[in-house]
Amino acid sequence: TIKQNFKMLILTSPGERVMIPNYGVGIRRFLFENFNTGAEAALKSKIIEQVSIYMPLITVNDLIVTQSETHPNSLNTIIYYSIPDLGIQDLLEFTI
């Protein structure tokens, strides 16, 4: 499904996918950075860039990334997106 492919794009690290070395956001690498507004902006930019290249049918409407209050080494991610061609609006939410 589109939602599962979208999640895999976020979770895949560049170089992990055979024959497509630039595919993937690599969100895990942001776990070990000092997560501040600069890191948050870099992550959001990377997600939007990857979506525009590999899943252009998706429009990212809003993107919320926060550090988990209970687990400081975790990121809570909520991505509100739409698929205009299909008239679908949905969200992708996960903690890593």
Order of alpha helices (4+ residues) and beta strands (2+ residues): alpha-alpha-beta-beta-beta
